[in-house]
Structures are given as structure tokens and as C-alpha cells.
Amino acid sequence: MSLKPVNYISLSALSYIDFNSSMKNKTIEHLVNNKLIKEDDLSSPELSTLQNSSNPLRSWKLINFLPNNQNGLSAAVFQNPEAKESQCNIGIICSINKEYVYA
């Protein structure tokens, strides 16, 4: 899947969600379907496209994250389901072949 700007905006906005360790290695679809991402968050313009079950971003996996800190900064790493490697850590920008996105 080619990462279009609108998809990158969604992943960037998603990085500000309150993730916890039980959400790691779960697909965005799993997080949405199990209401681990609040409906209020999904109603924002940046995330509203994730409500559509046919959105290909829903198959991406949350690999790692840094929670929103007091400065308002947070980060997350999402893995394209077509990625061949399974490791990518915060602090390493992994965007080779659009397999990982550091947002």
C-alpha cells in the first residue's frame, strides 16, 4: 500500500491516542472494533476515515509508542501488514518501502 498524505495524517493523529501496553502488536482494526480507541477520538476529522471498515490503514499494527507527555509530544510506530521485518523501535525512523511509519 502506498502511503498517501491523508493516511500519514491519520497515523500521526493516531499517535496521540492514549495507548497502553496491551495495545501493542494489535491492528488498528482490532483497536477500533474493541473500542480501545474511543468513539470521540474517531469522530475527529483526522481519524474519521478509520471508521470505514474498508480503510486499508485498519490492517496496520501498533508496534510501539511513547505516551503523550507533559509537553504534548507523543510518538507511535505502525507496521504495514506487508512488512517483512518485525522489529522497529521508537527513536529509529523506519520508513523503508513504507513498511513502518514513525508518527
C-alpha positions in Angstrom: 0.0 0.0 0.0 1.3 3.4 -1.0 1.1 5.8 2.0 -0.9 8.8 0.8 -0.6 12.1 2.8 -4.2 11.7 4.2 -3.1 8.3 5.6 0.0 9.7 7.1 -2.1 12.4 8.7 -4.4 9.7 10.2 -1.4 7.8 11.6 0.1 11.0 13.0 -3.2 11.8 14.7 -3.5 8.3 16.0 -0.1 8.6 17.8 -1.8 11.0 20.3 -4.3 8.3 21.4 -3.9 7.0 25.0 -2.2 3.7 24.2 -1.3 1.2 26.8 1.0 -1.9 26.6 -1.9 -4.3 26.0 -2.5 -2.5 22.6 1.0 -3.3 21.2 1.0 -5.6 18.3 -2.7 -5.2 17.7 -4.1 -4.0 14.4 -5.9 -0.6 14.2 -9.0 -2.6 13.2 -8.7 -4.6 16.5 -8.3 -1.3 18.5 -11.4 0.2 16.7 -13.6 -2.9 16.9 -12.9 -3.5 20.6 -13.5 0.2 21.4 -9.9 0.6 22.6 -9.9 3.8 20.5 -12.7 5.9 21.9 -15.5 6.9 19.5 -14.9 10.5 20.4 -11.4 10.2 19.0 -12.7 8.6 15.8 -15.0 11.5 15.2 -12.1 13.9 14.8 -11.6 14.8 11.1 -8.1 13.2 11.1 -9.3 9.9 12.4 -12.8 9.7 11.0 -11.7 7.7 7.9 -10.7 4.8 10.3 -14.4 4.3 11.0 -14.7 2.8 7.5 -14.0 -0.9 7.7 -12.6 -0.9 4.2 -9.8 1.6 5.1 -6.5 -0.2 4.5 -4.9 1.5 7.4 -7.0 -0.7 9.7 -4.8 -3.6 8.9 -1.7 -1.8 10.2 -0.3 -2.8 13.6 0.8 -0.7 16.5 4.4 -1.8 17.2 5.5 0.7 19.8 4.6 4.0 21.3 5.7 6.8 23.7 2.8 8.2 25.7 1.7 11.8 25.4 3.9 13.7 27.8 3.5 17.0 29.7 5.0 18.8 26.7 2.2 17.5 24.4 4.6 15.2 22.5 3.9 11.6 21.7 5.0 9.1 19.1 4.0 5.7 17.7 5.3 3.2 15.3 2.9 1.5 13.0 3.7 -1.5 10.8 2.3 -2.1 7.3 1.0 -5.7 7.1 3.2 -6.2 4.1 6.4 -5.5 6.1 8.9 -8.3 6.1 10.7 -7.4 9.3 9.1 -7.5 12.8 11.3 -5.0 14.7 11.1 -1.3 14.8 11.7 0.8 17.8 10.9 4.4 18.7 13.9 6.5 18.0 14.6 4.8 14.7 12.8 6.3 11.7 11.6 3.2 9.8 10.0 4.2 6.6 11.9 2.0 4.1 9.4 0.8 1.5 6.6 2.2 3.6 6.8 -0.9 5.8 6.9 1.1 9.0 5.8 4.6 9.8 7.1 6.6 12.7 4.5 9.1 13.5 
